[in-house]
Amino acid sequence: MTVKLVKSLIGVKKDQIATAHALGLKKVGDVTTQPDNASTKGKVAKIIHLVEVSEA
């Protein structure tokens, strides 16, 4: 699963910023590959409005 941060973290709740950082996303355009498991899907669901996800 590839996750890309497409919107800024400015003005977002602190817990959502922490979730993005836990996924390795710090600034717009950052891309990271994550394992396709329930834990990762839960993190992505929390910040789905900020990221693009591709199942690759």
C-alpha positions in Angstrom: 0.0 0.0 0.0 1.5 3.4 -1.1 0.4 6.5 0.8 1.0 10.0 -0.5 0.3 13.2 1.5 -1.6 15.6 -0.9 -2.9 18.2 1.5 -1.0 20.3 4.1 -1.0 19.4 7.8 -1.5 23.1 8.8 -4.7 23.7 10.7 -5.3 19.9 11.2 -5.9 18.4 14.7 -2.8 17.3 16.6 -3.8 13.6 16.6 -4.1 13.7 12.8 -0.7 15.3 12.5 0.7 12.6 14.8 -0.9 9.9 12.6 0.6 11.3 9.5 4.0 11.4 11.1 3.6 7.8 12.3 3.0 6.9 8.6 6.2 8.7 7.7 4.5 11.7 6.1 5.8 15.1 7.1 5.3 17.4 4.1 3.1 17.6 1.1 4.3 15.2 -1.6 5.9 12.7 0.7 5.3 9.1 -0.4 5.7 6.0 1.8 5.0 2.3 1.4 3.2 0.7 4.2 2.2 -2.9 5.0 -1.4 -3.7 4.0 -2.8 -4.6 7.4 -5.6 -3.5 9.8 -3.4 -1.2 11.8 -2.3 0.8 8.7 -5.8 0.9 7.3 -7.0 2.4 10.5 -4.3 5.1 10.4 -5.1 5.9 6.8 -8.9 6.1 7.6 -8.2 8.7 10.2 -6.5 11.0 7.7 -8.1 9.9 4.4 -9.0 13.5 3.6 -5.3 14.4 3.5 -3.8 11.4 1.6 -4.0 9.5 -1.7 -3.8 5.7 -1.3 -2.9 3.2 -4.1 -3.0 -0.5 -3.6 0.3 -1.5 -5.2 
